[in-house]
């Protein structure tokens, strides 16, 4: 699935579930909450495959919230990705 397709999926799901009225500020707070849950899952990780599954699910939540926030701000993440990758390619590290 392309990033633009995922953004559209998030937009459709948000509308279907009534999330489209969530403010930008609230979505940002949800994103921060999900980042905290991801960090917690990583800190508690071990060799158990279930742990990697949980980390993957938390990563999904982070990406979902980023996409919803981008939709609310009318940001095309594929365009932003391409622009930022050009900046990074030309950047000296």
N, C-alpha and C positions, 0 to 999 in steps of 0.2 A: 504494500500500500504506500503510495506517495504521501508526502507530508500534506499536500493540498487536499488529497482525498481524506486524510485523517482529520484535517481542519473542518472539512465539510461534514464528516461523520459526527464530530463533536457539536457542530452547529445544529444539525438535525436532531441529535439526541437531546441537546439542551432545550430545544423548542418543544420536543415531544414530552419531556419531563417537567417543563415549566421553569427551567433554570435560566432562561434568557433574560429574566428580570433581575438576576443577581448583579449587584453593582460591581464596577471595576475594583473598587476598594475591597469588597467582600471576596471576590475571586482571588485577589492578591493574597488575602489572609488565608484562604483555603490552600493556595499554592504553598505558602509558608508552612502551614500545618502538614501538608503532604511531604515537603522537604524534610521536616523534622521526623516524620515517620520513616522516611527512607534512611535518614542518618541513623536512627535507632536500630533499624533492621540490619544495617551494615555493621554497626558496632557489635551487635549480638550474633553476627554470623558465625558459622562453623562449617564443617565439611558436609553437613547434611544437605541433600538436594532440596529438601523442603525450604531451607533457609534461602537458597538461591531463588526458589519460586516466589517466596515472600518478597524478596528484594525486587524481583522483576515486576510483581504486582504494584509495589510502591513506586517503582520507576514509571509504570504506566500512569498511575494517578498524577504524578508530577507532570508528565508530558500532556496528559489530558487537560490539566489546569492551565498549562502554558498555552495550549491551543485555544481554549475557551477565552483566556485573557486576550490573546492575539485577535480572535474574532471580535471581541467587544471593542478593541482598539482599532479595528479594521486594518490589521497588519497581515500581509501575506508572508507567512513564514518561509516559504520556498524562495521568494525574492530576497528576504532578509538574510537567509542562509547563503545564497549566491553572492550577495554583496559583501557579507562578512568574510566569506572564504577568500574573495579577491583581496580584501584588506589584509587578511592573515597571510596569504601567499606572498604579498609584496612586503610584508613586515619582517624586520630583522629581529631575531629572537636572541 
